[in-house]
Amino acid sequence: MGGDRLRTFQVVKHLSRRHRVTIASFVEHAQEADAAAPYRDLYERLIPVVLPKEQSHLNCLRGLASSDPLQVHYYASSAMRAAVRGELATGRYDAVFCHLIRMAQYLPDDPGVRKVLDFCDAISLLHARSSPLRHGVGWSSLVNAVEARRVGPYERSCLHRADVSIFISAVDADYFQRAGAKGRIGVMSNGVDIDAFPFHDGARDENRIVFVGNMRTFPNTDAVVYFVEEVLPLIRVARPETTFYIVGNEPPRRVQKLHDGEHVIVTGRVDSVVPYLAGAAVAVAPMRAAVGIQNKILESLAIGTPVVTTHMGAEGLDPDLLAVADSPQAFARATLELMQNETRRRERSRAGRAYVETHCSWDQALSVLDSFLSGAPAREATLVT
């Protein structure tokens, strides 16, 4: 499950304990809604709105002439608009929780309904960080060039449409404050399911390094290519038997080409990342373009796998729990130190697990949500007004 879907699931799960929840969601075909059946106890009503990919692609082509981001056009639907308006017209709802700016087009104008928009990340900041790293031409480059120009203004307009706009990291929230955005901004971090990622205090392969992430995204693809090309050769000078595992869904051809079956292993989709994290001496997150909080780091800390990351990858987290380095040479040294020092690894391992248990459960992360929805002040809520 991707990070955005995981966050949405946990939000629905949290809200179901105190509220009656209606979910309006896009599906590509009617049968896709059947996947929600096992979670029937989490919601009162489910409103699936069919939006085939073909229609979304046509929407994007039409949207090339507009000023709104293509992702907004991708999810444009008169059926969704009618469904939301119809529900709100019943007067049964106190609040609307909207996930991501692509769905902000469906926020109501009704001042009697509280509107909470979960940005998750500052996408314009991600484009600013990733654009210098992108190379080549093609459809993907065209889309990113268009989005990079359009997302920032659209994000700022969304801030004025919601009563509270939520970000995962204070770094992203501060980005909009510095840009002069007005309105209420909240921070609601991500969490980790500590039961699903059990602590592993047993044997590890001291020559194994692992990266875990959704390989469909540019930041993850860039991270592993950078590591294999710039960092791994430096590590293998000292430890030639080192093996690097790249674990994640849908690796693009650029990543698949890194697989040599000996020193670099590209797994593709796996049933569980837990065995890969538990078996490695070190988890790396060599992010050169990132925003928000990296779930891959939280999950690694939960299992007790020490993490080496960049300053960008460490944003929103306690850097004392991580080995942080930005240059290839410094990153290689930090990784080798953990590979070669079992005592240091165990210290990091236990400290990481303790931190996650104390600070990073989903219950703790979502404890501010009710105050955002109600508008009531809460000691735990981080608000910038």
Number of C-alpha atoms within 10 A of each C-alpha: 9 10 16 13 11 14 21 14 15 19 18 17 16 18 17 16 12 9 13 13 18 17 15 16 14 19 16 16 13 13 10 12 17 9 8 11 10 8 10 10 10 21 18 12 12 15 16 20 20 18 20 13 14 10 15 20 15 12 19 20 13 13 18 14 8 11 14 20 25 25 18 21 22 21 20 21 20 10 13 21 15 12 17 17 14 11 14 17 11 8 10 10 15 12 15 20 20 21 19 19 25 21 19 24 16 19 21 18 11 10 8 11 18 21 26 27 26 23 23 26 23 24 21 22 18 17 21 14 17 18 14 9 13 12 8 6 8 8 8 9 14 11 15 17 13 15 19 19 16 17 23 21 13 18 22 16 15 19 23 14 18 24 19 25 27 29 25 25 23 22 18 25 24 17 14 19 16 8 10 10 17 14 17 17 25 24 27 24 24 27 23 27 17 19 10 12 21 15 22 19 13 9 10 17 14 20 18 20 25 26 27 24 23 20 22 13 13 15 21 25 19 20 19 28 16 16 21 16 12 16 21 25 16 19 21 16 10 12 15 13 14 20 21 25 23 26 23 20 19 15 22 14 8 12 19 16 12 17 16 10 11 11 17 20 17 20 16 16 14 11 6 12 19 18 12 18 30 24 18 23 28 29 27 26 24 31 23 20 22 26 26 25 26 22 17 22 26 26 26 29 30 30 25 31 32 31 31 25 24 23 17 21 26 27 19 18 16 10 14 11 20 21 21 22 21 17 13 19 14 15 25 22 17 19 25 20 15 21 24 14 12 14 10 13 21 18 13 22 25 20 18 28 25 16 16 21 15 10 13 21 19 18 16 17 20 22 16 21 22 17 14 29 18 13 14 9 13 14 7 14 18 16 19 15 10
